[in-house]
Amino acid sequence: MLRDHGIPGTFFVEPLFATRFGSQPLQEIVGLVRAGGQEVQLHLHTEWVDEARTPLLPGARAKRQYLHHFSLEEQRRSSRWVARF
């Protein structure tokens, strides 16, 4: 609908759920947004870090709701993981 009216949009997509459910749903969502001519931006919900099937961050076993609850290095690791999408 945005494209039909010439309106650009930015969609903030949360990618960390893919550490639990796989990358296919994330790739589909990103593909749909891009196919609509819209912009995709990163929006991390760090609550997913401890849900990863393969540990994303060593020692991250408890819920930490906010990004500032993670060290700078942990934030970098999380961002690097999602940068591949």
C-alpha positions as CSV (number, residue, x, y, z in Angstrom):
1,M,0.0,0.0,0.0
2,L,2.9,2.4,0.8
3,R,4.5,1.7,-2.5
4,D,1.2,2.2,-4.4
5,H,1.0,5.7,-2.9
6,G,4.7,6.5,-3.4
7,I,5.3,6.6,0.4
8,P,8.7,5.3,1.6
9,G,8.6,3.3,4.8
10,T,11.1,2.0,7.3
11,F,10.4,-1.4,8.9
12,F,12.2,-2.3,12.1
13,V,12.7,-6.1,12.0
14,E,13.7,-8.1,15.0
15,P,16.1,-10.7,13.8
16,L,17.2,-12.6,17.0
17,F,14.2,-14.9,16.9
18,A,16.0,-16.6,14.0
19,T,18.5,-18.1,16.5
20,R,15.6,-20.1,17.9
21,F,13.4,-20.8,14.8
22,G,15.9,-20.6,11.9
23,S,16.8,-18.0,9.3
24,Q,14.1,-18.9,6.7
25,P,11.3,-16.9,8.4
26,L,13.6,-13.9,8.9
27,Q,14.7,-14.0,5.3
28,E,11.1,-14.2,4.1
29,I,10.1,-11.2,6.2
30,V,13.1,-9.1,5.0
31,G,12.5,-10.2,1.4
32,L,8.8,-9.1,1.5
33,V,9.7,-5.7,2.9
34,R,12.5,-5.2,0.3
35,A,10.3,-6.5,-2.5
36,G,7.8,-3.7,-1.5
37,G,10.5,-1.2,-2.1
38,Q,10.8,-0.4,1.6
39,E,13.8,0.0,4.0
40,V,14.7,-2.6,6.6
41,Q,16.4,-1.6,9.8
42,L,17.6,-3.6,12.8
43,H,15.6,-3.8,16.0
44,L,17.1,-6.2,18.5
45,H,15.0,-7.7,21.2
46,T,17.6,-9.1,23.5
47,E,15.1,-11.4,25.3
48,W,15.9,-13.9,22.5
49,V,19.6,-14.2,23.3
50,D,19.0,-17.0,25.8
51,E,16.5,-18.7,23.5
52,A,19.1,-19.5,20.8
53,R,19.4,-23.2,19.9
54,T,23.2,-22.7,19.6
55,P,24.4,-20.2,22.2
56,L,24.8,-16.8,20.8
57,L,26.7,-15.5,23.7
58,P,28.7,-17.8,26.0
59,G,27.2,-17.6,29.5
60,A,24.0,-15.9,28.4
61,R,21.5,-18.2,30.2
62,A,19.2,-15.7,31.8
63,K,16.8,-13.1,30.4
64,R,18.3,-9.7,30.0
65,Q,15.6,-7.4,28.7
66,Y,17.6,-4.4,27.5
67,L,20.6,-4.0,25.3
68,H,22.4,-1.9,28.0
69,H,22.3,-5.0,30.2
70,F,24.9,-6.5,27.9
71,S,28.6,-5.6,27.8
72,L,29.9,-3.7,24.8
73,E,31.5,-6.9,23.5
74,E,28.2,-8.8,23.9
75,Q,26.4,-6.1,22.0
76,R,29.0,-6.2,19.2
77,R,28.6,-10.0,18.9
78,S,24.9,-9.8,18.8
79,S,25.1,-7.1,16.1
80,R,27.6,-9.1,14.1
81,W,25.3,-12.1,14.1
82,V,22.4,-10.1,12.7
83,A,24.6,-8.2,10.2
84,R,24.6,-11.2,7.9
85,F,21.0,-10.7,7.1
